[in-house]
Amino acid sequence: MQNISEIEELIKIISKLPGLGPKSAKRIVLKLINNRDELIKPMINILAQVYKNVIRCNSCGTLKSNTEGCVNCQNTKEKYNKICVVEDIADQWSIENSNIYKGYYHILGGTIASAGHRKEDLLISSLVERVSKNQIEEVILATSATVEGQTTAYYIQDSLKHLNIKVTRLAQGLPIGGEIESLDDGTLFSAFKNRSNLKSNS
């Protein structure tokens, strides 16, 4: 392969994306270079706009425009009494696409034990605040069935125990070690339908 520093740097960056390794990154880079007017130009423009204009909401963790309010937080058309707590935005999108849940979302931004995340880094305190302010009756913990996901769910349950609300967890159909993002609609439907009530130890 020709030793062109710009190409090597681009391959390194693309190979950091989920599901992509160096070989896939090389194929993508070649595709981009061979279609620079159709792909590279518009990609540069849209990436610059996303970098400039799209941010995470400090309250609920979902994506929003930095020039507008958060649709998830400021939903005045429909008032819900449930919040579904997920680890990341990909999980929210998966659940939304399945059309099995109607309610608010709260995106933590990771799990307590995941690399680079402490409980202080997650939006757990803002979740408690949202539950208190918005007359929420049920918090659905839709974290993954991994050790990290379960640890995070138990910590959230403990953080909410002083509030008089129902805390449930996705149940049947959610395999041990499974991640929400990778589940099919049928499995998600079963997990939501059969969610179990979590009882506080206090």
HELIX and SHEET records of a PDB file:
HELIX    1   1 SER A    5  ILE A   14  1                                  10    
HELIX    2   2 PRO A   22  ASN A   34  1                                  13    
HELIX    3   3 ARG A   36  ILE A   40  3                                   5    
HELIX    4   4 LYS A   41  ASN A   53  1                                  13    
HELIX    5   5 ILE A   89  SER A   98  1                                  10    
HELIX    6   6 LYS A  119  ASP A  121  5                                   3    
HELIX    7   7 ILE A  124  LYS A  133  1                                  10    
HELIX    8   8 VAL A  147  SER A  159  1                                  13    
HELIX    9   9 ILE A  180  SER A  182  5                                   3    
HELIX   10  10 ASP A  185  LYS A  193  1                                   9    
SHEET    1   A 2 VAL A  54  ARG A  56  0                                        
SHEET    2   A 2 LEU A  63  SER A  65 -1                                        
SHEET    1   B 5 TYR A 104  ILE A 107  0                                        
SHEET    2   B 5 LYS A  82  VAL A  86  1                                        
SHEET    3   B 5 GLU A 138  LEU A 141  1                                        
SHEET    4   B 5 LYS A 166  ARG A 169  1                                        
SHEET    5   B 5 SER A 196  ASN A 197 -1                                        
END                                                                             
